Amino acid sequence: TMSLREHALSLFRGAVGTVRPAPMLKRALKLQGDGCPQLLVKGQAFPVKRDLYLVGFGKAVLGMAAAAEEILGDHLTRGIINVPLGIQESLQRAGMQEMLLKPHSKIQVIEGAKNNLPDAEALKGAVAIQELAEGLTADDLLLVLISGGGSALLPAPIPPILLEEKEKLTKLLASRGAAIQELNIVRKTLSVLKGGGLAQLAHPARVVSLILSDVIGDPLDIIASGPTAASSHSVQDCLQILTKYNLLHSLPRSVEMVLSSSATKPTAPENYSHVSNIILGSNTLALEEAKRQAEGLGYAALVLSAAVHGEVGRVATLYCQLIQLVCLGFAGLGEETLSDELRGNLLQLAAELQIPGLELDEFLQALRGLGPARSVCILAGGETTVQLQGTGKGGRNQELALRVGLGLHRARATGASSPQGRCEILFFSGGTDGQDGPTEAAGAFCSPGLVAEALQEGLDVEAFLRNNDSYTFFSQFQGGHHLLVTGLTGTNVMDIQAILIRAM
């Protein structure tokens, strides 16, 4: 029989495979007919009356553009994409030819946003995209490819604001504790292309956006700062944030000018009837595929949530308690008091984490309904956060796996989960982009015996965790066998976690 680890790997590969740019675009995008050709996107038809243009920005857009150009063929007039610095070279090195454009491509590639920060190169690309959009007519069709990381690749501050001034303001806000949503609202307000700006500039052309989501809940106006979606925020919201962080009176002159002129402009509701935003890939889609694979391998598979977020230690506790509950179920009943206590703790923790759309009560009912001794696979996705305390090397997925391993070890040590012994258990967490933090691993696996085995090798898990050094731990432990290494995948829909449990 296959090991749990082999099962886990095949689930992860299947999930990532389903949101890889090429298969995803080929499923969703077709070009039909010769006389008056039509672009079909997930069954919606868009007539190609005159010229078809393409623009794109984001970490997964190079692969999306390569697939799109193959589908569109000679109908594509011209394209411009903004992608992260060095991505063509790293995909070339990884032998991922299918993610690269052909030698005589009609699509111009601009690389920028070093370390995911807007820079002069990204600005150059944004200006080129802006000029293309402004020149379109009512008979043109603009295909827009968007993925995570698109925000930094599309910086075009409203004149006379300079890129440096906008960046300085963003950094200042961040240093005063502004949340990412607040930073995005300020950025959007000061940008030409974000918050629906690109769609407005392309008017009256037809705009069709194909989006790979890396944001919990897939909100159109947040992914890559929503260049083709109506913004749900106003200048007033931006002013409120600047007031909240006490920055209203120390703004650069240019920012003051832009804000005061936008504040006095009558806001006619902008028209978006020429725009279609279509989500092609998301964490939910990847989890659905993982579930299908798990069922094919004989597991009873349940998806917990595609919106797991929160501090990595709290999320690890949630997973440890879930594992114990499943093991109690395997051990047969007769442990009612313990499982009631666990259930209570779980419900409280889930309430504190405020995971959108998580109906834990229903989930636990479904878990109960699986009956004894079925192999169980619990899947989840989202993005946890790590509070950095140490100077070690790691990523949120490796740290989560290590913390789950420690939690299971402690539960075993206190005898709180004697039933653990009757199950084989594996947990893993991996980033769908194939890169977890500044490491070459995508994530890691753990099992209940991990901490005890590490101690025998002279490795102190708690010391590694205190230093946020999960990668170093996993590299040294059993020759790196517990690291999940996939190489760059060319896609990104946040992280995937799985708990695999089978009776022994």
JOQUI-V419389 format. One record per residue. N is the residue number from 1. RES is the residue in one small letter. D_FIRST is the distance of its C-alpha to the first C-alpha in whole Angstrom. Layout:
BEGIN
n->(N N)
res->(RES RES)
d_first->(D_FIRST D_FIRST)
END
This chain:
BEGIN
n->(1 2 3 4 5 6 7 8 9 10 11 12 13 14 15 16 17 18 19 20 21 22 23 24 25 26 27 28 29 30 31 32 33 34 35 36 37 38 39 40 41 42 43 44 45 46 47 48 49 50 51 52 53 54 55 56 57 58 59 60 61 62 63 64 65 66 67 68 69 70 71 72 73 74 75 76 77 78 79 80 81 82 83 84 85 86 87 88 89 90 91 92 93 94 95 96 97 98 99 100 101 102 103 104 105 106 107 108 109 110 111 112 113 114 115 116 117 118 119 120 121 122 123 124 125 126 127 128 129 130 131 132 133 134 135 136 137 138 139 140 141 142 143 144 145 146 147 148 149 150 151 152 153 154 155 156 157 158 159 160 161 162 163 164 165 166 167 168 169 170 171 172 173 174 175 176 177 178 179 180 181 182 183 184 185 186 187 188 189 190 191 192 193 194 195 196 197 198 199 200 201 202 203 204 205 206 207 208 209 210 211 212 213 214 215 216 217 218 219 220 221 222 223 224 225 226 227 228 229 230 231 232 233 234 235 236 237 238 239 240 241 242 243 244 245 246 247 248 249 250 251 252 253 254 255 256 257 258 259 260 261 262 263 264 265 266 267 268 269 270 271 272 273 274 275 276 277 278 279 280 281 282 283 284 285 286 287 288 289 290 291 292 293 294 295 296 297 298 299 300 301 302 303 304 305 306 307 308 309 310 311 312 313 314 315 316 317 318 319 320 321 322 323 324 325 326 327 328 329 330 331 332 333 334 335 336 337 338 339 340 341 342 343 344 345 346 347 348 349 350 351 352 353 354 355 356 357 358 359 360 361 362 363 364 365 366 367 368 369 370 371 372 373 374 375 376 377 378 379 380 381 382 383 384 385 386 387 388 389 390 391 392 393 394 395 396 397 398 399 400 401 402 403 404 405 406 407 408 409 410 411 412 413 414 415 416 417 418 419 420 421 422 423 424 425 426 427 428 429 430 431 432 433 434 435 436 437 438 439 440 441 442 443 444 445 446 447 448 449 450 451 452 453 454 455 456 457 458 459 460 461 462 463 464 465 466 467 468 469 470 471 472 473 474 475 476 477 478 479 480 481 482 483 484 485 486 487 488 489 490 491 492 493 494 495 496 497 498 499 500 501 502 503 504)
res->(t m s l r e h a l s l f r g a v g t v r p a p m l k r a l k l q g d g c p q l l v k g q a f p v k r d l y l v g f g k a v l g m a a a a e e i l g d h l t r g i i n v p l g i q e s l q r a g m q e m l l k p h s k i q v i e g a k n n l p d a e a l k g a v a i q e l a e g l t a d d l l l v l i s g g g s a l l p a p i p p i l l e e k e k l t k l l a s r g a a i q e l n i v r k t l s v l k g g g l a q l a h p a r v v s l i l s d v i g d p l d i i a s g p t a a s s h s v q d c l q i l t k y n l l h s l p r s v e m v l s s s a t k p t a p e n y s h v s n i i l g s n t l a l e e a k r q a e g l g y a a l v l s a a v h g e v g r v a t l y c q l i q l v c l g f a g l g e e t l s d e l r g n l l q l a a e l q i p g l e l d e f l q a l r g l g p a r s v c i l a g g e t t v q l q g t g k g g r n q e l a l r v g l g l h r a r a t g a s s p q g r c e i l f f s g g t d g q d g p t e a a g a f c s p g l v a e a l q e g l d v e a f l r n n d s y t f f s q f q g g h h l l v t g l t g t n v m d i q a i l i r a m)
d_first->(0 4 6 9 11 10 10 14 15 14 16 19 19 19 22 24 24 26 28 29 33 33 30 32 35 35 33 36 39 41 45 46 50 52 56 55 51 49 46 44 42 39 42 45 47 50 52 53 57 58 55 52 51 48 48 45 44 41 38 36 39 39 36 37 41 39 38 41 43 41 41 45 46 50 50 50 53 52 50 49 46 46 43 42 44 42 39 40 40 36 35 36 35 32 32 32 35 34 35 38 41 43 46 49 47 50 48 49 47 48 46 47 47 46 43 43 47 50 52 55 52 50 54 55 52 53 56 55 53 56 59 57 56 60 61 59 61 60 59 56 53 51 47 46 42 42 39 38 41 43 46 47 47 49 52 56 58 61 64 66 63 61 58 58 60 57 55 57 57 54 53 56 54 51 53 54 51 51 48 46 47 51 50 49 52 55 53 53 57 58 56 57 54 52 52 53 55 53 53 57 58 56 58 60 57 54 51 47 45 41 39 36 36 35 37 36 37 38 42 44 47 45 42 44 47 47 49 49 49 52 52 52 54 58 60 61 58 58 61 60 57 60 62 59 59 62 62 65 68 66 65 66 69 67 64 67 68 65 65 68 69 65 66 70 68 68 65 65 61 60 58 55 55 55 51 48 45 41 38 36 33 32 29 29 28 25 24 24 22 19 20 19 16 15 16 14 11 12 14 17 19 22 24 27 29 30 33 31 34 36 36 33 33 34 31 29 30 30 26 26 28 25 22 24 25 22 21 24 23 20 22 25 28 31 31 33 35 33 31 34 35 32 33 36 35 33 35 38 36 35 39 40 37 39 36 37 36 34 34 32 34 32 29 29 30 27 25 26 26 22 22 20 17 16 13 16 17 20 22 25 27 31 32 33 36 36 40 40 42 41 41 37 35 32 32 31 27 27 29 28 24 26 28 25 24 27 28 25 26 29 28 26 30 32 30 30 26 26 23 21 20 18 16 13 15 15 19 20 23 24 27 27 29 27 30 30 33 35 32 30 26 26 24 22 19 20 18 20 21 22 26 26 24 26 29 28 28 32 31 32 31 34 36 34 34 38 38 36 34 30 30 31 29 26 27 28 25 22 24 23 19 20 22 21 23 23 27 29 28 32 31 32 31 31 28 24 23 19 18 15 14 12 14 13)
END
